[in-house]
Amino acid sequence: MILVFRLLMLAIFAIVTFVFGTLYCLFSPRNPKHVFTFGRLFSKLAPLFGIKLELRLPADAYQRGPSVYIANHQSNWDLFTVSAAVVPNVVTVGKKSLVWLPLFGQIYWITGNILIDRANRSKAVNTISQVVDKIKERAVSIWMFPEGTRSRGRGLLPFKTGAFHAAVAAKVPVTPIVCSATDQVKLNRWNNGVVIVEMLPQIDSSQYAKESVREYANHCHQLMAEKIEQLNAEIAARQKSQ
């Protein structure tokens, strides 16, 4: 019964949001402000799935300049959890095939996000150059999932270097965002517990060069893996004390 109710509510929300949201975006198509608006809107759905979402942001999170935001990518639940950490004037970078997803793909494109062709390395490299140009020209930030795919309970996967190449070339910091484990979240479970999303301190890119982006990526990976482990341990301790 819980499963049916949630699927029904999600379907209604999706249709209303994507249809009216697309119409709203037509007044200022491809405007980065829409990414923030819809990111926060989707995160408001977390309680519908029995998730108690805790967001931890620095006091100046909304006043910072351009950055490359990176986050761990676990599953489709990211749409309702990690999205809470989206800040103003940021666009995400996703695979080109997303545009073909009914409703979601269209609103993903019209809100100003960047689509890349991961199957074509030369096009992907060119897209990174375009990302860097956008950061410099429009003073926007970008959001990427450096794992390149969903981890699906396998822990933090190795990072690809695209996000770090962009940060070094644009001379902006990397801002890691981590989300505690969501593999325990089930549609047919009434209470899916606490999920914590936290924004970590910015990591300066000026000390890295094009030749050392792998080192940069590994450093960020280590920091994020340690923090995710801490968050999971914190949640486990809370559950044990209840």
Phi and psi restraints in degrees (value plus and minus 20) as a CYANA .aco file:
   2 ILE   PHI     -81.9   -41.9
   2 ILE   PSI     -62.5   -22.5
   3 LEU   PHI     -79.8   -39.8
   3 LEU   PSI     -67.0   -27.0
   4 VAL   PHI     -83.4   -43.4
   4 VAL   PSI     -64.1   -24.1
   5 PHE   PHI     -80.1   -40.1
   5 PHE   PSI     -66.5   -26.5
   6 ARG   PHI     -85.8   -45.8
   6 ARG   PSI     -61.2   -21.2
   7 LEU   PHI     -84.6   -44.6
   7 LEU   PSI     -58.3   -18.3
   8 LEU   PHI     -86.0   -46.0
   8 LEU   PSI     -66.7   -26.7
   9 MET   PHI     -84.1   -44.1
   9 MET   PSI     -58.4   -18.4
  10 LEU   PHI     -85.8   -45.8
  10 LEU   PSI     -60.2   -20.2
  11 ALA   PHI     -83.8   -43.8
  11 ALA   PSI     -63.5   -23.5
  12 ILE   PHI     -83.2   -43.2
  12 ILE   PSI     -65.0   -25.0
  13 PHE   PHI     -82.0   -42.0
  13 PHE   PSI     -63.3   -23.3
  14 ALA   PHI     -82.0   -42.0
  14 ALA   PSI     -66.7   -26.7
  15 ILE   PHI     -84.6   -44.6
  15 ILE   PSI     -68.1   -28.1
  16 VAL   PHI     -83.4   -43.4
  16 VAL   PSI     -67.1   -27.1
  17 THR   PHI     -85.7   -45.7
  17 THR   PSI     -68.2   -28.2
  18 PHE   PHI     -90.4   -50.4
  18 PHE   PSI     -57.5   -17.5
  19 VAL   PHI     -91.8   -51.8
  19 VAL   PSI     -75.4   -35.4
  20 PHE   PHI     -92.7   -52.7
  20 PHE   PSI     -50.3   -10.3
  21 GLY   PHI     -85.5   -45.5
  21 GLY   PSI     -60.5   -20.5
  22 THR   PHI     -84.3   -44.3
  22 THR   PSI     -61.4   -21.4
  23 LEU   PHI     -82.8   -42.8
  23 LEU   PSI     -61.2   -21.2
  24 TYR   PHI     -82.0   -42.0
  24 TYR   PSI     -62.5   -22.5
  25 CYS   PHI     -89.3   -49.3
  25 CYS   PSI     -40.7    -0.7
  26 LEU   PHI     -83.5   -43.5
  26 LEU   PSI     -42.0    -2.0
  27 PHE   PHI     -93.9   -53.9
  27 PHE   PSI     -43.0    -3.0
  28 SER   PHI    -170.5  -130.5
  28 SER   PSI      48.5    88.5
  29 PRO   PHI     -81.8   -41.8
  29 PRO   PSI     125.8   165.8
  30 ARG   PHI      43.9    83.9
  30 ARG   PSI       5.1    45.1
  31 ASN   PHI    -109.7   -69.7
  31 ASN   PSI     104.4   144.4
  32 PRO   PHI     -77.7   -37.7
  32 PRO   PSI     -42.2    -2.2
  33 LYS   PHI     -81.3   -41.3
  33 LYS   PSI     -46.5    -6.5
  34 HIS   PHI     -88.5   -48.5
  34 HIS   PSI     -50.6   -10.6
  35 VAL   PHI     -83.0   -43.0
  35 VAL   PSI     -63.3   -23.3
  36 PHE   PHI     -84.0   -44.0
  36 PHE   PSI     -65.9   -25.9
  37 THR   PHI     -78.3   -38.3
  37 THR   PSI     -69.1   -29.1
  38 PHE   PHI     -97.0   -57.0
  38 PHE   PSI     -50.3   -10.3
  39 GLY   PHI     -80.2   -40.2
  39 GLY   PSI     -67.3   -27.3
  40 ARG   PHI     -87.8   -47.8
  40 ARG   PSI     -55.7   -15.7
  41 LEU   PHI     -82.3   -42.3
  41 LEU   PSI     -65.3   -25.3
  42 PHE   PHI     -84.9   -44.9
  42 PHE   PSI     -56.9   -16.9
  43 SER   PHI     -86.0   -46.0
  43 SER   PSI     -43.9    -3.9
  44 LYS   PHI     -87.5   -47.5
  44 LYS   PSI     -34.3     5.7
  45 LEU   PHI    -103.0   -63.0
  45 LEU   PSI     -28.8    11.2
  46 ALA   PHI     -71.2   -31.2
  46 ALA   PSI     -65.2   -25.2
  47 PRO   PHI     -81.2   -41.2
  47 PRO   PSI     -48.0    -8.0
  48 LEU   PHI     -79.5   -39.5
  48 LEU   PSI     -50.1   -10.1
  49 PHE   PHI    -118.3   -78.3
  49 PHE   PSI      -5.4    34.6
  50 GLY   PHI      56.5    96.5
  50 GLY   PSI       0.0    40.0
  51 ILE   PHI    -119.9   -79.9
  51 ILE   PSI     106.1   146.1
  52 LYS   PHI    -113.7   -73.7
  52 LYS   PSI      83.3   123.3
  53 LEU   PHI    -110.9   -70.9
  53 LEU   PSI     108.2   148.2
  54 GLU   PHI    -134.5   -94.5
  54 GLU   PSI     100.7   140.7
  55 LEU   PHI    -127.1   -87.1
  55 LEU   PSI     106.2   146.2
  56 ARG   PHI    -139.6   -99.6
  56 ARG   PSI      86.2   126.2
  57 LEU   PHI    -140.5  -100.5
  57 LEU   PSI     126.1   166.1
  58 PRO   PHI     -83.0   -43.0
  58 PRO   PSI     136.2   176.2
  59 ALA   PHI     -79.8   -39.8
  59 ALA   PSI     -50.5   -10.5
  60 ASP   PHI    -120.6   -80.6
  60 ASP   PSI      -2.1    37.9
  61 ALA   PHI     -76.3   -36.3
  61 ALA   PSI     -54.0   -14.0
  62 TYR   PHI    -111.6   -71.6
  62 TYR   PSI     -22.8    17.2
  63 GLN   PHI    -129.8   -89.8
  63 GLN   PSI     -15.6    24.4
  64 ARG   PHI     -98.3   -58.3
  64 ARG   PSI     140.2   180.2
  65 GLY   PHI    -101.4   -61.4
  65 GLY   PSI    -190.0  -150.0
  66 PRO   PHI     -77.2   -37.2
  66 PRO   PSI     125.5   165.5
  67 SER   PHI    -176.2  -136.2
  67 SER   PSI     144.9   184.9
  68 VAL   PHI    -125.2   -85.2
  68 VAL   PSI      90.8   130.8
  69 TYR   PHI    -108.7   -68.7
  69 TYR   PSI     113.7   153.7
  70 ILE   PHI    -146.4  -106.4
  70 ILE   PSI     123.4   163.4
  71 ALA   PHI    -162.0  -122.0
  71 ALA   PSI     134.1   174.1
  72 ASN   PHI     -93.9   -53.9
  72 ASN   PSI     123.7   163.7
  73 HIS   PHI    -137.9   -97.9
  73 HIS   PSI      82.8   122.8
  74 GLN   PHI    -117.0   -77.0
  74 GLN   PSI     -70.3   -30.3
  75 SER   PHI    -187.2  -147.2
  75 SER   PSI    -190.2  -150.2
  76 ASN   PHI     -85.7   -45.7
  76 ASN   PSI     -36.6     3.4
  77 TRP   PHI     -84.6   -44.6
  77 TRP   PSI     -39.8     0.2
  78 ASP   PHI     -75.9   -35.9
  78 ASP   PSI     -50.5   -10.5
  79 LEU   PHI     -80.4   -40.4
  79 LEU   PSI     -46.4    -6.4
  80 PHE   PHI    -130.9   -90.9
  80 PHE   PSI     -23.3    16.7
  81 THR   PHI    -138.2   -98.2
  81 THR   PSI     -86.9   -46.9
  82 VAL   PHI     -81.7   -41.7
  82 VAL   PSI     -48.3    -8.3
  83 SER   PHI     -79.4   -39.4
  83 SER   PSI     -40.3    -0.3
  84 ALA   PHI     -85.0   -45.0
  84 ALA   PSI     -42.6    -2.6
  85 ALA   PHI    -110.8   -70.8
  85 ALA   PSI     -19.2    20.8
  86 VAL   PHI     -82.9   -42.9
  86 VAL   PSI     113.7   153.7
  87 VAL   PHI    -127.5   -87.5
  87 VAL   PSI     145.4   185.4
  88 PRO   PHI     -80.6   -40.6
  88 PRO   PSI     129.7   169.7
  89 ASN   PHI      44.1    84.1
  89 ASN   PSI      20.7    60.7
  90 VAL   PHI    -147.9  -107.9
  90 VAL   PSI     123.1   163.1
  91 VAL   PHI    -143.4  -103.4
  91 VAL   PSI     131.7   171.7
  92 THR   PHI    -118.6   -78.6
  92 THR   PSI     142.4   182.4
  93 VAL   PHI    -137.8   -97.8
  93 VAL   PSI     101.1   141.1
  94 GLY   PHI    -154.4  -114.4
  94 GLY   PSI     151.0   191.0
  95 LYS   PHI     -93.7   -53.7
  95 LYS   PSI     127.2   167.2
  96 LYS   PHI     -79.0   -39.0
  96 LYS   PSI     -51.1   -11.1
  97 SER   PHI     -84.9   -44.9
  97 SER   PSI     -36.5     3.5
  98 LEU   PHI     -80.1   -40.1
  98 LEU   PSI     -49.8    -9.8
  99 VAL   PHI     -83.4   -43.4
  99 VAL   PSI     -40.3    -0.3
 100 TRP   PHI    -108.4   -68.4
 100 TRP   PSI     -25.3    14.7
 101 LEU   PHI     -90.6   -50.6
 101 LEU   PSI     108.5   148.5
 102 PRO   PHI     -74.7   -34.7
 102 PRO   PSI     112.0   152.0
 103 LEU   PHI      47.3    87.3
 103 LEU   PSI     -79.7   -39.7
 104 PHE   PHI     -80.5   -40.5
 104 PHE   PSI     -64.3   -24.3
 105 GLY   PHI     -81.1   -41.1
 105 GLY   PSI     -58.7   -18.7
 106 GLN   PHI     -89.5   -49.5
 106 GLN   PSI     -62.6   -22.6
 107 ILE   PHI     -93.7   -53.7
 107 ILE   PSI     -48.6    -8.6
 108 TYR   PHI     -82.5   -42.5
 108 TYR   PSI     -60.8   -20.8
 109 TRP   PHI     -93.1   -53.1
 109 TRP   PSI     -65.7   -25.7
 110 ILE   PHI     -91.3   -51.3
 110 ILE   PSI     -39.8     0.2
 111 THR   PHI     -99.4   -59.4
 111 THR   PSI     -25.7    14.3
 112 GLY   PHI      85.1   125.1
 112 GLY   PSI     -12.6    27.4
 113 ASN   PHI     -90.6   -50.6
 113 ASN   PSI     141.1   181.1
 114 ILE   PHI    -122.9   -82.9
 114 ILE   PSI     111.5   151.5
 115 LEU   PHI    -129.4   -89.4
 115 LEU   PSI     112.4   152.4
 116 ILE   PHI    -143.1  -103.1
 116 ILE   PSI     133.9   173.9
 117 ASP   PHI    -116.2   -76.2
 117 ASP   PSI      75.6   115.6
 118 ARG   PHI     -91.9   -51.9
 118 ARG   PSI     -38.4     1.6
 119 ALA   PHI     -98.3   -58.3
 119 ALA   PSI     -33.9     6.1
 120 ASN   PHI    -139.7   -99.7
 120 ASN   PSI      84.1   124.1
 121 ARG   PHI     -81.3   -41.3
 121 ARG   PSI     -61.3   -21.3
 122 SER   PHI     -84.4   -44.4
 122 SER   PSI     -59.1   -19.1
 123 LYS   PHI     -88.1   -48.1
 123 LYS   PSI     -58.3   -18.3
 124 ALA   PHI     -84.4   -44.4
 124 ALA   PSI     -61.5   -21.5
 125 VAL   PHI     -83.1   -43.1
 125 VAL   PSI     -62.2   -22.2
 126 ASN   PHI     -83.7   -43.7
 126 ASN   PSI     -55.4   -15.4
 127 THR   PHI     -85.9   -45.9
 127 THR   PSI     -58.9   -18.9
 128 ILE   PHI     -79.2   -39.2
 128 ILE   PSI     -59.1   -19.1
 129 SER   PHI     -83.4   -43.4
 129 SER   PSI     -60.0   -20.0
 130 GLN   PHI     -87.0   -47.0
 130 GLN   PSI     -56.6   -16.6
 131 VAL   PHI     -82.2   -42.2
 131 VAL   PSI     -64.9   -24.9
 132 VAL   PHI     -81.5   -41.5
 132 VAL   PSI     -63.2   -23.2
 133 ASP   PHI     -81.2   -41.2
 133 ASP   PSI     -60.0   -20.0
 134 LYS   PHI     -86.9   -46.9
 134 LYS   PSI     -60.3   -20.3
 135 ILE   PHI     -79.3   -39.3
 135 ILE   PSI     -64.1   -24.1
 136 LYS   PHI     -93.7   -53.7
 136 LYS   PSI     -64.8   -24.8
 137 GLU   PHI     -96.0   -56.0
 137 GLU   PSI     -60.5   -20.5
 138 ARG   PHI    -127.8   -87.8
 138 ARG   PSI     -19.2    20.8
 139 ALA   PHI      34.6    74.6
 139 ALA   PSI      21.9    61.9
 140 VAL   PHI    -123.3   -83.3
 140 VAL   PSI     142.1   182.1
 141 SER   PHI    -122.3   -82.3
 141 SER   PSI     140.1   180.1
 142 ILE   PHI    -143.0  -103.0
 142 ILE   PSI     135.5   175.5
 143 TRP   PHI    -144.4  -104.4
 143 TRP   PSI     107.2   147.2
 144 MET   PHI    -155.4  -115.4
 144 MET   PSI     133.8   173.8
 145 PHE   PHI    -125.4   -85.4
 145 PHE   PSI      76.5   116.5
 146 PRO   PHI     -84.9   -44.9
 146 PRO   PSI     -35.2     4.8
 147 GLU   PHI     -88.3   -48.3
 147 GLU   PSI     -47.0    -7.0
 148 GLY   PHI      64.0   104.0
 148 GLY   PSI     -32.0     8.0
 149 THR   PHI    -179.2  -139.2
 149 THR   PSI     148.9   188.9
 150 ARG   PHI     -93.5   -53.5
 150 ARG   PSI     118.6   158.6
 151 SER   PHI    -100.8   -60.8
 151 SER   PSI     -48.8    -8.8
 152 ARG   PHI      30.7    70.7
 152 ARG   PSI      32.0    72.0
 153 GLY   PHI      61.5   101.5
 153 GLY   PSI     -14.1    25.9
 154 ARG   PHI    -112.8   -72.8
 154 ARG   PSI     -10.6    29.4
 155 GLY   PHI      64.0   104.0
 155 GLY   PSI    -195.6  -155.6
 156 LEU   PHI     -94.8   -54.8
 156 LEU   PSI      94.6   134.6
 157 LEU   PHI     -95.6   -55.6
 157 LEU   PSI     142.3   182.3
 158 PRO   PHI     -77.1   -37.1
 158 PRO   PSI     128.1   168.1
 159 PHE   PHI    -109.8   -69.8
 159 PHE   PSI     121.6   161.6
 160 LYS   PHI    -102.7   -62.7
 160 LYS   PSI     144.2   184.2
 161 THR   PHI    -120.9   -80.9
 161 THR   PSI     -19.8    20.2
 162 GLY   PHI     -74.6   -34.6
 162 GLY   PSI     -66.1   -26.1
 163 ALA   PHI     -82.2   -42.2
 163 ALA   PSI     -55.5   -15.5
 164 PHE   PHI     -99.4   -59.4
 164 PHE   PSI     -53.0   -13.0
 165 HIS   PHI     -80.6   -40.6
 165 HIS   PSI     -63.4   -23.4
 166 ALA   PHI     -84.1   -44.1
 166 ALA   PSI     -62.4   -22.4
 167 ALA   PHI     -84.1   -44.1
 167 ALA   PSI     -63.8   -23.8
 168 VAL   PHI     -85.8   -45.8
 168 VAL   PSI     -65.2   -25.2
 169 ALA   PHI     -86.4   -46.4
 169 ALA   PSI     -57.3   -17.3
 170 ALA   PHI    -106.2   -66.2
 170 ALA   PSI     -28.9    11.1
 171 LYS   PHI      40.5    80.5
 171 LYS   PSI      26.6    66.6
 172 VAL   PHI    -146.4  -106.4
 172 VAL   PSI     137.1   177.1
 173 PRO   PHI     -96.6   -56.6
 173 PRO   PSI     144.4   184.4
 174 VAL   PHI    -120.1   -80.1
 174 VAL   PSI     114.3   154.3
 175 THR   PHI    -137.5   -97.5
 175 THR   PSI      86.1   126.1
 176 PRO   PHI     -96.3   -56.3
 176 PRO   PSI     121.7   161.7
 177 ILE   PHI    -147.9  -107.9
 177 ILE   PSI     111.1   151.1
 178 VAL   PHI    -142.9  -102.9
 178 VAL   PSI     129.8   169.8
 179 CYS   PHI    -148.2  -108.2
 179 CYS   PSI     113.6   153.6
 180 SER   PHI     -85.0   -45.0
 180 SER   PSI     149.0   189.0
 181 ALA   PHI     -78.8   -38.8
 181 ALA   PSI     117.9   157.9
 182 THR   PHI    -141.6  -101.6
 182 THR   PSI     -11.4    28.6
 183 ASP   PHI     -88.2   -48.2
 183 ASP   PSI     -32.1     7.9
 184 GLN   PHI    -106.9   -66.9
 184 GLN   PSI     -27.7    12.3
 185 VAL   PHI     -95.0   -55.0
 185 VAL   PSI     103.9   143.9
 186 LYS   PHI    -147.6  -107.6
 186 LYS   PSI     119.4   159.4
 187 LEU   PHI     -84.1   -44.1
 187 LEU   PSI     -49.8    -9.8
 188 ASN   PHI    -115.9   -75.9
 188 ASN   PSI      -6.9    33.1
 189 ARG   PHI    -128.3   -88.3
 189 ARG   PSI     109.1   149.1
 190 TRP   PHI     -87.3   -47.3
 190 TRP   PSI     -65.7   -25.7
 191 ASN   PHI    -133.5   -93.5
 191 ASN   PSI      92.7   132.7
 192 ASN   PHI    -122.2   -82.2
 192 ASN   PSI      -6.8    33.2
 193 GLY   PHI      55.5    95.5
 193 GLY   PSI    -185.8  -145.8
 194 VAL   PHI    -112.6   -72.6
 194 VAL   PSI     118.5   158.5
 195 VAL   PHI    -146.2  -106.2
 195 VAL   PSI     107.2   147.2
 196 ILE   PHI    -128.0   -88.0
 196 ILE   PSI     110.3   150.3
 197 VAL   PHI    -136.6   -96.6
 197 VAL   PSI     104.8   144.8
 198 GLU   PHI    -152.6  -112.6
 198 GLU   PSI     116.9   156.9
 199 MET   PHI    -114.8   -74.8
 199 MET   PSI     102.8   142.8
 200 LEU   PHI    -108.2   -68.2
 200 LEU   PSI     146.5   186.5
 201 PRO   PHI     -79.0   -39.0
 201 PRO   PSI     129.9   169.9
 202 GLN   PHI     -86.7   -46.7
 202 GLN   PSI     128.1   168.1
 203 ILE   PHI    -136.1   -96.1
 203 ILE   PSI      95.7   135.7
 204 ASP   PHI     -81.5   -41.5
 204 ASP   PSI     116.3   156.3
 205 SER   PHI    -117.1   -77.1
 205 SER   PSI     -28.6    11.4
 206 SER   PHI     -86.4   -46.4
 206 SER   PSI     -41.6    -1.6
 207 GLN   PHI    -104.6   -64.6
 207 GLN   PSI     -21.0    19.0
 208 TYR   PHI    -136.1   -96.1
 208 TYR   PSI     128.1   168.1
 209 ALA   PHI    -134.3   -94.3
 209 ALA   PSI     154.8   194.8
 210 LYS   PHI     -76.1   -36.1
 210 LYS   PSI     -55.5   -15.5
 211 GLU   PHI     -96.2   -56.2
 211 GLU   PSI     -32.1     7.9
 212 SER   PHI    -138.1   -98.1
 212 SER   PSI       3.1    43.1
 213 VAL   PHI     -86.1   -46.1
 213 VAL   PSI     -49.2    -9.2
 214 ARG   PHI     -83.6   -43.6
 214 ARG   PSI     -60.0   -20.0
 215 GLU   PHI     -82.8   -42.8
 215 GLU   PSI     -62.3   -22.3
 216 TYR   PHI     -79.4   -39.4
 216 TYR   PSI     -67.6   -27.6
 217 ALA   PHI     -82.2   -42.2
 217 ALA   PSI     -63.5   -23.5
 218 ASN   PHI     -85.0   -45.0
 218 ASN   PSI     -57.3   -17.3
 219 HIS   PHI     -83.5   -43.5
 219 HIS   PSI     -66.1   -26.1
 220 CYS   PHI     -85.2   -45.2
 220 CYS   PSI     -58.6   -18.6
 221 HIS   PHI     -80.9   -40.9
 221 HIS   PSI     -64.3   -24.3
 222 GLN   PHI     -83.2   -43.2
 222 GLN   PSI     -64.6   -24.6
 223 LEU   PHI     -81.8   -41.8
 223 LEU   PSI     -63.3   -23.3
 224 MET   PHI     -89.3   -49.3
 224 MET   PSI     -61.1   -21.1
 225 ALA   PHI     -81.9   -41.9
 225 ALA   PSI     -61.3   -21.3
 226 GLU   PHI     -85.7   -45.7
 226 GLU   PSI     -61.6   -21.6
 227 LYS   PHI     -88.2   -48.2
 227 LYS   PSI     -60.6   -20.6
 228 ILE   PHI     -80.3   -40.3
 228 ILE   PSI     -62.3   -22.3
 229 GLU   PHI     -81.9   -41.9
 229 GLU   PSI     -60.5   -20.5
 230 GLN   PHI     -84.5   -44.5
 230 GLN   PSI     -63.1   -23.1
 231 LEU   PHI     -84.6   -44.6
 231 LEU   PSI     -62.7   -22.7
 232 ASN   PHI     -83.4   -43.4
 232 ASN   PSI     -58.8   -18.8
 233 ALA   PHI     -87.3   -47.3
 233 ALA   PSI     -59.1   -19.1
 234 GLU   PHI     -81.2   -41.2
 234 GLU   PSI     -65.1   -25.1
 235 ILE   PHI     -85.5   -45.5
 235 ILE   PSI     -61.2   -21.2
 236 ALA   PHI     -83.3   -43.3
 236 ALA   PSI     -58.6   -18.6
 237 ALA   PHI     -87.3   -47.3
 237 ALA   PSI     -57.9   -17.9
 238 ARG   PHI     -83.8   -43.8
 238 ARG   PSI     -64.3   -24.3
 239 GLN   PHI     -84.3   -44.3
 239 GLN   PSI     -56.6   -16.6
 240 LYS   PHI     -88.4   -48.4
 240 LYS   PSI     -53.6   -13.6
 241 SER   PHI    -100.9   -60.9
 241 SER   PSI     -31.2     8.8
